[in-house]
Amino acid sequence: MAPAAIPAGLVLAALAWVWRIYALTTGIGGWLASAPITFDARQWRRRVRAAKGRTAAPGAVPLLSRGGRIPVGGTIRAIGHRWHPVFAVPDTACARHMVVVGATGSGKTNLMIRLWAGWFTATLTAARAGRGRRPLLVVLDCKGGPDARVKANRTRRLLYGAGARRVAS
């Protein structure tokens, strides 16, 4: 029985392996129809954890990077572009109108504070190099709330650290 069972088992295993490779390359890997969705969701959660850790690490996301780009935070996924661990916005983009939309507690104010400080640093660096005038940043935060003073003090300290002479709040 063994001379017939061993080759039959090897052929069966080879066919199962060929099917598995086909299923993975075509995106239908797994026994259930939802396997690609489950895999993608698992990868997304993993990337979110990595991006949060990268953003929370001290010094991992500086105020200004090479080329006058303002690092904003960790990147989760990039579609149609080369992936970089830290997402950066050109400082010239801050000269246009922006809209920041998100749920409560998602980090909209922290993003804006980072963009203000990054833009101020980039513009001040360019002014010191003789490529423009000193920056003027005017911010009106009409939200108020219990944490408004804390955010204003944090913004003031950050802008002083970036080289601002006068900051009013």
N, C-alpha and C positions, 0 to 999 in steps of 0.2 A: 504494500500500500504506500510506503514511504516514497518509492521511486516515482510514483505518479502525483502524490500530494505535494511534494516539495516544489517541483517545477510549476504546478498549477498555482500554488500559493505565491510564488515569485511573480508569475504573470499577473495575477490578481493585484498584488501590491504595486506593480509597475503601472497598471491601468489606473489604480486609485491615485498614484502620484502624478500621473499625467493630467488627470482630471483636476487635482488640487492646483497644479501650476496654471492650468488654463483658467480656473476660477479666479485665482489671484490676479492674473494679468488682465482679465476682462472686467474685474471689479465685482464679480459675483461670489467672492470667497465666502465660505461659511455655509452652514446647512439651511439657514433661514434667509428669506428675502431681505430682512432688515440688517443683515450682517455688515454690509458696507456703511450703513448709517450708524450702526453701533460703533464700528471702528473709527469713523470720522468724529463722532462725538467724544470718544475716548482720547483721540489725538488732540482735539480742541481743548479739552480740560487739561491735558498735560501741558500744552503750549501756554494756556492761561496761567497756570501755576508758575511756569518758568518765567514768563513776562512779568508777573507780579513780583517774583523774587528778584529779578534783575532791576526793576524799578525801585524796590525797597532797599537794595544794597547801597550803603553809603558810597558816594563817588562814582557809581556805575553809570549814572546819567548826568553828565556835567551841564552847565548852563550854555556852553557854546562848543561846537566841534569845528573841525577843519572846513574851510570853504564858506564860513558864515552861515552854517546851518544850525538851527536851534533843536537840540535833542528834546523830544517830548516825553517819551517813555518806551517801555518794552514793546516789541512787535510780536503779535500772535501769529499772523499769517499774511502772506503777500501773494496777490493774484496778478499776474501779468508783469511783475517786476522782480528784480533780484531781492531776496530776503536779506534783511539786516537785523541784528538783534535789537537795535535801538532805532526807533522811528525818529527822523529829523525833518524839520520843515525849513525851507530857505528863509533867511531873515527878510527877504524882499516880500514874501507872502504876508508878513505882518503889516505891511503898508496898505493892504486892502481890507475891505469889510470881511468880517468873519461871523459865523454863527456856531455856537457850541451848544449842542442839545444832548441831554441825557437825563436819566432818572435821578431822583434825590439820592445824594450820597455817592454818585458815580465818579466824582472828581472833576467836575466842570470848573470850579473855582481854582482848584490846584493847577489845572491845565492852563488857565488864563494867567495865573501868577507866574508860572514857569515861562509862558510865552512873553509876558511883559519883561521879565528879568533877562531872558535870552535876547530879545530884540534890543533892549537897552544896552546890554553888553556888546552886541555886534555893532550897533550904531556908534557907541562910544569908542570902540576899537577903531572903526573906520575914521571917525573924526580925529582921533589922535594921530592917525597915519596920514592925515591931510586929504581924505576923500569924503568930505562932507562937513556938516555942522554938528555941534553937540546935540544929543537927542533931547526932545521934550516929550514927556509921557504924561498924559492927563487921563486919570481913571476915575470914573464915577460909579460907585457900587451902591445902587439904590435898594438892594435886597434887604439889608438890615438883618435882624435876627440876633439870637444870643451869641453866636460865634463871629459876628461881624468885626468886633474889636480885635479878637484873636487873629483873624485873617489879615486885618489891616496892619497890625504890629508885625506879623510875619512878613508881609509884603514890604513894609518899610525896612526891616532888617536886611532882607534879600537885596533890595535896591541899593541900600547903603553899601552893602558888600560888593555890589556890581560897579560901584563908583559914582553913585548919584550924590550931588552936593546938598540938595534940599529935597526933602520929602515931607509933605504935609498929609495929615490924616484927619 
